[in-house]
Amino acid sequence: MRLLAFPVGIIAVVWQALQATSSCNRYNPRPCCLHEAMAMNLPSLILKPQADRRLKLGHLWIYSNEVDTERSPLKNFAMGQQVVVTSNAGKPLGIALMNPNALICGRLVNRDPSHPLDKSLLVHRIKQALSLRELAFAEPYYRLIYGDSDLLPGLVVDRFGDYLVVQIASAGMEQVKDAIVEALVQVIKPAGVLLSNEHSARVLENLPEYTEVAYGEMPEVVALVENGVRFMAPVQGGQKTGWFYDHRVNRAQLQQYVAGKRVLDVFSYIGGWGVQAAVAGAQEVFCVDASTAATDAVLENASVNGVADKVAAIQGKAIDVLKQLIADQERFDVVVLDPPAFIKKRKDQKAGEAAYRHINELGMRLLGRDGLLVSASCSMHLAKDTLLDIVRASGRHLDRHVQIIGQGGQGPDHPIHPAIPETDYLKAVFARVYLA
């Protein structure tokens, strides 16, 4: 083999040129100049000794009492500001979004300290999230982004085919909202993007509430398909994003129990449980909700699916309606209880558990001698075992025997972050209730 001899000076020049023109990629250990410059301009959030242990174990949150406030005073940080989080010894741990006024003062968005939250990172995260949803679902109707679990804390995106509804709950995400929309348009190519930012979570970050079409055109009502059933969801003016995808798997499970049955769907919203039960063969379905707009939508969705003759809607407060149905000696084969969160904060724990107990007892009293109760909770602070105990205690108080025949949680478009139990919030108990 013949060795070619190059002058050392030429080799040096070529190497310098390659280094100067190399881009930021997985083969190049040096960050690109733009990202490096951005990261260098970010202030440091310095943690106390040993306070980096949770982050190293996979958690994403930084608590205010973990910060070395002598070296990095929290008052020096702005709401929503991006910072480089470092250990007490100065080792970079990643980039976080700040809320210096909250107990959770920082949330990691990237463990690579050279890449801040910008359009490039957003595109990457959205593609990662999309790949999971496309693996789990054949049709484009799902929660596309689920906050911390998709490494985008403070951001929720629901997909309705060609339309996207975005909810931003943090000041850090609000500061890059234009980049969020641009990234979604680049990856999903939607017909419309709605920013639906009228919710209480924004108050904690001192953010104004608003709703606006950020891209394309957005109808007030959009179509979706869940478990083979078609719905029209009010994305403008409805609850949250207009629909609740989280119970998809549990609603599918209910379908195997309802053929020929009389079903009561309490806190029905626009009929997610009840209309699907009717399509699955229920003989008669009654949907209860306090909102007239919701009960009107129930009837519309029943009509869309050709089951209008099976579905009735009752407008009124759930407790009042349940008590009236009991007084009227009505009985049902299946009762579904899917209330809003009764325990929004830890201080609500005792009162919230009492409220769950009350509605479960009322629901059981409406079952026939051998019926099915579906008891659900979206309260993060209500443990699964506590809900089971509430169902058990409600049955014993009414001298009924309870058999748990199934339990459910949230669907794969609401993935659980294994280090953050708060992301695992949804519960559904399927209980056979009968006189022993």
Long-range contacts (C-beta under 8 A, 24 or more apart in sequence): 24-114, 31-114, 31-115, 35-114, 35-115, 35-116, 36-114, 38-116, 38-118, 39-84, 39-95, 39-113, 39-114, 39-115, 39-116, 42-82, 42-83, 42-84, 42-95, 42-116, 43-72, 43-76, 43-77, 43-81, 43-83, 43-84, 44-72, 44-83, 44-84, 44-85, 44-86, 45-72, 45-77, 45-83, 45-84, 45-85, 45-86, 45-96, 45-98, 45-106, 46-71, 46-72, 46-86, 46-87, 46-88, 46-90, 47-85, 47-86, 47-87, 47-88, 47-93, 48-88, 49-88, 50-88, 51-87, 51-88, 52-87, 52-88, 52-91, 52-93, 54-419, 55-85, 55-93, 55-94, 55-108, 56-93, 57-419, 58-417, 58-418, 58-419, 59-419, 59-420, 60-107, 60-108, 60-148, 60-151, 60-153, 60-417, 60-419, 60-420, 61-104, 61-106, 61-107, 61-108, 61-420, 62-96, 62-104, 62-105, 62-106, 62-107, 62-108, 63-103, 63-104, 63-105, 64-100, 64-102, 64-103, 64-104, 64-105, 67-105, 74-100, 74-105, 75-100, 79-171, 79-205, 79-206, 80-170, 80-171, 80-172, 80-173, 80-174, 80-175, 80-205, 81-172, 82-109, 82-116, 82-117, 82-172, 84-113, 85-113, 97-153, 97-154, 97-170, 97-171, 97-172, 97-173, 98-172, 99-170, 99-171, 99-172, 99-204, 99-205, 102-204, 107-148, 107-153, 107-154, 107-170, 107-172, 108-151, 108-153, 109-151, 109-152, 109-153, 109-172, 110-151, 117-172, 117-176, 118-176, 118-179, 119-176, 119-179, 119-182, 119-183, 122-152, 122-176, 122-179, 122-180, 122-183, 123-183, 123-186, 123-187, 125-150, 125-151, 125-152, 126-183, 126-184, 126-187, 126-188, 127-187, 130-187, 130-188, 132-412, 132-413, 132-415, 133-159, 133-412, 133-413, 136-411, 136-412, 136-413, 137-412, 137-413, 139-225, 141-224, 141-225, 141-226, 141-245, 142-245, 142-411, 142-413, 143-245, 143-246, 143-413, 143-414, 144-188, 144-413, 146-413, 146-414, 146-415, 146-423, 147-423, 148-417, 148-420, 148-422, 148-423, 149-414, 149-415, 149-416, 149-417, 149-420, 149-423, 150-415, 154-205, 155-180, 156-241, 157-184, 158-241, 158-242, 158-243, 158-245, 159-188, 160-222, 160-223, 160-224, 160-233, 160-235, 160-242, 160-243, 161-222, 161-223, 161-224, 162-190, 162-191, 162-192, 163-190, 163-191, 163-192, 163-193, 163-194, 163-218, 163-219, 163-222, 163-235, 164-188, 164-190, 164-192, 164-193, 164-194, 165-194, 165-196, 165-235, 165-241, 165-242, 166-193, 166-194, 166-195, 166-196, 166-197, 166-214, 167-195, 167-196, 167-197, 167-199, 167-240, 167-241, 168-195, 168-197, 168-202, 168-207, 169-199, 169-201, 169-202, 169-205, 170-205, 171-205, 171-206, 171-207, 174-205, 174-207, 177-214, 181-214, 181-215, 184-215, 185-215, 190-215, 190-216, 191-216, 191-217, 192-216, 192-217, 192-218, 192-219, 193-218, 194-218, 194-235, 194-236, 196-235, 196-236, 196-240, 196-241, 196-242, 199-240, 211-236, 226-251, 226-272, 226-276, 227-251, 227-252, 227-255, 227-276, 228-279, 229-275, 229-276, 229-279, 229-305, 230-301, 230-304, 230-305, 231-270, 231-271, 231-272, 231-275, 231-301, 231-304, 232-270, 232-297, 232-300, 232-301, 232-304, 233-270, 234-270, 234-293, 234-297, 237-293, 238-270, 238-293, 239-269, 239-294, 243-270, 243-272, 244-269, 244-272, 245-411, 245-413, 245-414, 246-378, 246-410, 246-411, 246-414, 246-426, 247-272, 247-273, 247-338, 247-376, 247-408, 247-410, 247-411, 247-426, 247-428, 248-411, 248-413, 249-408, 249-409, 249-410, 249-411, 250-374, 250-376, 250-408, 250-428, 251-276, 252-276, 253-406, 253-408, 253-428, 253-430, 254-280, 254-334, 254-336, 254-374, 254-430, 255-280, 256-280, 257-334, 257-372, 257-430, 258-282, 258-333, 258-334, 261-332, 261-333, 261-334, 262-331, 262-332, 262-333, 262-334, 263-332, 263-333, 263-334, 263-335, 263-336, 264-288, 264-325, 264-332, 264-334, 264-335, 264-336, 264-363, 264-366, 265-336, 265-338, 266-318, 266-321, 266-322, 266-335, 266-336, 266-337, 266-338, 266-339, 266-359, 266-363, 267-318, 267-337, 267-338, 267-339, 267-340, 268-294, 268-295, 268-298, 268-313, 268-338, 269-294, 269-297, 270-294, 270-297, 270-298, 270-301, 271-297, 271-298, 271-301, 271-302, 271-311, 272-338, 273-336, 273-338, 273-374, 274-298, 274-311, 274-336, 275-301, 275-302, 275-305, 275-307, 275-311, 277-334, 277-336, 278-302, 278-305, 278-307, 278-310, 278-311, 279-305, 279-307, 282-310, 282-334, 283-310, 284-310, 284-312, 285-310, 285-311, 285-312, 286-311, 286-312, 286-313, 286-314, 286-332, 287-311, 287-312, 287-313, 287-314, 288-313, 288-314, 288-316, 288-318, 288-321, 288-322, 289-313, 289-314, 289-315, 289-318, 290-315, 290-316, 290-317, 290-318, 291-315, 318-359, 319-358, 319-359, 319-362, 322-359, 322-362, 322-363, 322-366, 323-362, 325-366, 326-362, 326-365, 326-366, 330-366, 331-366, 331-367, 331-368, 331-371, 332-366, 332-367, 332-368, 332-371, 333-367, 333-368, 333-371, 333-372, 334-371, 334-372, 334-373, 334-374, 335-363, 335-364, 335-366, 335-367, 335-371, 335-372, 335-373, 335-374, 336-374, 336-376, 337-363, 337-373, 337-374, 337-375, 337-376, 338-374, 338-376, 338-378, 339-376, 339-377, 340-378, 341-377, 341-378, 341-379, 341-380, 342-377, 342-379, 342-382, 343-379, 343-380, 343-381, 343-382, 344-379, 344-381, 345-381, 346-381, 348-381, 349-381, 352-379, 352-381, 352-382, 353-382, 353-386, 353-390, 356-382, 356-387, 356-390, 357-390, 357-393, 357-394, 360-390, 360-391, 360-394, 361-394, 361-397, 361-398, 364-394, 364-395, 364-398, 364-400, 364-433, 365-398, 367-433, 369-434, 369-435, 370-432, 370-433, 370-434, 370-435, 371-432, 371-433, 371-434, 372-405, 372-430, 372-431, 372-432, 372-433, 373-429, 373-430, 373-431, 373-433, 374-428, 374-429, 374-430, 374-431, 375-428, 375-429, 375-431, 376-426, 376-427, 376-428, 376-429, 377-426, 377-427, 378-425, 378-426, 378-427, 379-425, 380-422, 380-425, 382-427, 384-427, 387-427, 387-429, 388-429, 391-429, 391-431, 395-431, 395-433, 399-435, 400-433, 400-434, 400-435, 400-436, 401-433, 401-434, 401-435, 401-436, 402-431, 402-432, 402-433, 403-431, 403-432, 403-433, 404-429, 404-430, 404-431, 405-430, 405-431, 405-432, 406-430
